[in-house]
Amino acid sequence: MCTTLPWQSNTPGNYRLVSITALGAVVVESTVTEVVPESLDAGPEGPGRGGLVTVLRGHLDLFLNAGSLMATTAITSLFGFAYWWLAARTAPAEAVGQASAAVSAMTLIGTIGMFGMGTMLISDLPALRGRKWELISTCLLVAGSAATLGGLSYVALAHLAVPGLQNALGSTAATVLLVFGVALNAMTLVLDEALVGLLQGPLQLMRNAWFSVVKLVLLGVLAVLPLTLTGGELLLTWIAGMVLSVVILGRTLRRKGMVDSVRPRVSLLRGRGRATFDHNLLNLATYLPRAALPLVVTAVLSAEANASFYTAFMVLSFLAMVPGNVALTLFAVASGDKAALRSKVRMGLLICLGGGLPVSLIVVFFAKPIMGLFGPSYAESAGTALMILALTYVPFVFHHFFLAISRVQGRVRGAGIFSVFAGVTELVAAWYGGSRGSLTELVTWVAVVMAAEMVLVAPTVLRVVFARPPLEENIMSTTSLTLRERAWLPLEYIRTVGPLTGVTAERLRTALIGLHAADPAHRAVSRLDRSGAQWLHMDAPTFAAYVREAVTDLGDGPADFDAMTRELQAEPRGHHPVRILAGGGYVAMKVAHAYGDAGPVNTLLRELIRAAGEERAAHIAPSVRHRWALPKAWWKQFGTKPGRWKQGLSFARPPHLPEVPTRPWTPGLTVETTRSAEVLGKMRTWRDQHAPGVTTSAITFAAFTAALRELGLNPDLSGGTFLADARRYVDQGVSIDSNFCMGPYLSPPSLTDPQAIHTTLKAELATGRILTMMLLREGKIAVTGAPALPDPYPSQVAMEPRPRLTFSNQGRHDVLADLPWAVDAAGRVNQSVPTLNGPEGITLTTSEMGGVLHLEATFHASTYDPAVVARALELVCTDPAALIMATR
């Protein structure tokens, strides 16, 4: 079996394609010169999946937006520290106190004043068609109005009931500025969440970065002026930063053409009131209890204890930033694609637990040194408290994911009610623990409540994580492709045999239906899901219809077996692992390489044809999928023998091909075939006299190379890729029912000398390093994923192409001797043909059956004259010895 596999690029314009066969000795690499590759339509099933890089690339939206939120937190925290550090050194303490109180009020009232608009936008924007920015502007207006009322209420409360807050308000101008800032802060918070809902996280990162930089720069400008800064002036820098950041964001959105109309339409809120209320309830139930914890600590312990607690709680909040931002992004992504919820939750948990959990454990073990950074008293009073708080990281993760899943699944009110009770319970637990006189006991009781919350919410999260994805209609079950099967997913192979008696398309369908009835999960009667990298197992009625498409009846008239092969060559790759043409006594069967190589394919071909001839159901015994056969074989060959390691890791590389003039090219894959009942005897006679011990396959390869050379095609003699079956390295009794082969690039001293080919290949097989090549290939696929379809053909070929030879020896096919043949061995057709080849490649496939040598040459008629290639095959079957001797 031989197929050509896109391999790697050496230099711009040079693309290497490696031909791979299933059994036998040799495959030679084809190198093509390409200027610009054509795009290939992946078809309805798209690219294959399964690799780590592929999986990560599929979650780019999650990484990009969650990463931007975390970067926003980091940037605003860093620049915020710099801002208050500079303010403390350039402004009076009274001014800094007024400004910090105003900012705290802006944050608290602005967060409440969002009124659930941000999360409602995250939920609704992905599904909204048009008017997105009209809805956003409407929500901004509502949030701004609600926050303005909140700000006015705060001012009234300060004047009427809390003299300390009244003093913090400052002048009338500062008070007006504060109310404006409260409204603006609520609007920017909603705007940031709207950008997350649009999956434009980097834009909210840009806005917050500009806000952080602008307010710091303005403060720096005021600091160098001969002024005594007031709280109102500090607050002005903060608000000016927000205004300018929004202006910059608006210009960016306009330039990108992302905004059309921003006219508020209150009618767009119709029908969204209940959802907005539920989101707001959930937001407040999550936010307020945590914000109130420091107040509880101060009330039941002391202000000094609260200082330690607040510092430790900030460390935990920094850890909780990861699950919080990932869960928010998960909510945004899955709201627009609920089918992706399972995969997004799984990836989100992987990020939070794989990345955050180790950090939280580090905090547990180094809690006291971390608190010691703030002073010895902090380490003494809150070191143990931080250790306990760090252990609540996992409950934080599950709680955040529970909230995100509840939002996506439309259970916001239930989650809100749960969060209200959970928040109240945490505050009660903190009060009870603190009343016992210890910060450690207070934190311990809060941690116990959070652990109980995790027990309650974890089932919701885990149900999503472990939920089986819905199967396609009439699909009973699925089986994932192994790494070996995925490695061969883009490739196919055609076997054409005949003439036969009693074998018709209808009988072949019956045989396959019988095989399905006996084993519905057999890969030959399953659908090949290329995009999902899995076998789909159908129910009986579905397969009965499916098999009619898989087997085509060409009628009882005379058949052109070469034309049948070419027809299958020309068909695009699809979901049929086995595709059959039957008619005129011939059967052409195209098999996905993911199914298997020559051994399994010949077993399948033999059983289907015999069952059809005998008018019975086909039966193929299930085989064990030895997933660990390759690692075990490698360990047996190299693991316990360090002396072989260097040899096992050294690979010959194809020579660099010089750039040459090219011409436009389009593919024209074709095949020429021939057979001979006498040539094997001639080869053996010549071998006994001139090259004892050399295989007939090596003689065939050398003779074909010499024939092409004699006919003026000037083949590349620098070397080739020789494929070998790696089953020779596995333990006895281990059967491999898929592909288990690899083809290293080798450079025999001469490709026209059978002895040189035989010696080079034998030495290569003695090393066993093809096992290392196979492991590396499967490792790469595990990381990057396997393509569902081959890479596109190039659009250019060398002006004077040189055949890059691919040799594939399939050995003896005498296992097919008991088929219902209509003629003797000399007249039987037994073709083995790939469906892919490089522009300059010529693939020679050889096999023996009943003492007859069968040859197939696959190439592009748009590169080489079919008559010339057919003549080369004839020369090999006529007098191979003369061809070889003429080159000496």
BELFENNOR-V917047 format. One line per field, one symbol per residue. ss: DSSP state (a for helix, b for strand, c for the rest). phi: phi as a letter, one per 20 degrees, with the letter a starting at -180 (. if undefined). burial: # if it has 9 or more other ideal C-beta (glycine too) atoms within 8 Angstrom, else .. A space follows every 10 residues. Layout:
# BELFENNOR-V917047
ss->???
phi->???
burial->???
This chain:
# BELFENNOR-V917047
ss->cbbbbbbbbb bccbbbbbbb bccccccccb bbbcccbccc cccccccccc caaaaaaaca aaaaaaaaaa aaaaaaaaaa aaaaaaaaaa ccaaaaaaaa aaaaaaaaaa aaacccaaaa aaaaaccccc caaaaaaaaa aaaaaaaaaa aaaaaaaaaa ccaaaaaaac caaaaaaaaa aaaaaaaaaa aaaaaaaccc aaaaaaaaaa aaaaaaaaaa aaaacccccc aaaaaaaaaa aaaaaaaaaa aaaaaccccc cccccaaaac ccaaaaaaaa aaaaaaaaaa aaaaaaaaaa ccaaaaaaaa aaaaaaaaaa aaaaaaaaaa aaaaaacaaa aaaaaaaaaa aaaaaaaaaa aaaaacaaaa aacccaaaaa aaaaaaaaaa ccaaaaaaaa aaaaaaaacc caaaaaaaaa aaaaaaaaaa aaaaacccaa aaaaaaaaaa aaaaaaaaaa aaaaaccccc ccccbbbbbb ccaaaaaccc cbbbbbbbcb ccccaaaaaa aaaaaaaacc ccaaacbbbc cccbbbbbca aaaaaaaaaa bbbccccccc aaaaaaaaaa cccccbcbbb bbbccbbbbb bbcccccaaa aaaaaaaaaa aaaccccccc ccccccccaa aaaaaaaaac caaaaaaacc cccccccccc cbbbccccbb bbbbbbccaa aaaaaaaaaa cccccaaaaa aaaaaaaaaa cccccccccb bbbbbaaaac cccccccccc bbbbbbcccc cccaaaaaaa aaaaaaacca aaaaaaaaaa aaaacccccc cccbcbbbcc cccbbbbbbb bbcaaacccc bcccaaacbb bbbbcccccc bbbbbbbbbc cbbbbbbbbb cccccaaaaa aaaaaaaaaa aaaaaccc
phi->.bbddgdbde bgodddddec decoeccdfd dddcecfffd ffmfemffco efffffffdf ffffffffff ffffffffff ffffffffec cfgfffffff fffffgffff fffglmffff fgfefgeedm lfffffffff ffffffffff fffffffffe ccgffffffm ffffffffff ffffffffff fffffffeld ggffffffff gfffffffff fffeefcefd ffffffffff ffffffffff fffffemecd edffcfffef ndffffffff gffffeefgf feggffgffe daffffffff ffffffffff gffffffffg fffffebffe ggffffffff ffefeefgff fffgfdffff fffepgffff ecffffffff feffgggfff ffffffffem dfffffffff ffffffffff fffffenbff fgffffffff ffffffeggf fffffdffff efgmeeaccf ffgffffdgf dcbddccqfc dmdcffffff ffffffffbf efffddeeef felbeddeff fffgffffff ddeenefgcd ffffffffgf fffbeefccc dcrmndcdce cffffregff ffffgfffff fffelcffbc ffdfeffdff gfffffecge cgfegfffdd cfdgffeffc gccfbcfbfb bccabbedff ffffffffed bgnfffffff ffffffffff enelffdfqa ddecfeffee ffneddecfb bbcfeccfgb eddgffffff fffffffmff ffffffffff ffeendffcf ffffdccggc fdgeecdcde medffefeff fecfgfdeeb eccfdbafgd ecdddcbcbm mdedccddad ffdcfgffff fffffffebf ffffffee
burial->######.... ...####### ########## ####..#..# ..#.#.#### ######..#. ########## ###.##.### .###.###.# #...###### ###.###### ########## ######.#.. ########## ########## ##.##.##.. ....##.### ...##.#### ########## ########## ########## ######.### .##.....## ########## ######.### .###...... .#.##..##. .#..###### ########## .###.###.# #...###### ###.##..## ########## #######..# #########. ###.###.## #.##..##.# ##.....##. ########## ########## ########.. .##.###### .######.## ####....## ########## #.##..##.# #..##..... #...#..##. ########## ########## #####.#### ######..## ########## #.######## .###.##..# #.##....#. ##.######. #.#..##### ########## ########## ########## ###...#### .....#..## .#######.. ...##..#.. .#.#...... .#..#...## #######.## .###.##... #..####### ########## #.#.#...## ######..## .....#.### ######.#.# ########## #..##.#### #####.##.. ###.###### ..######.. ########## #.#..#..## #...#..### ########## #########. .######### ####.#.### #######..# #.##..#.
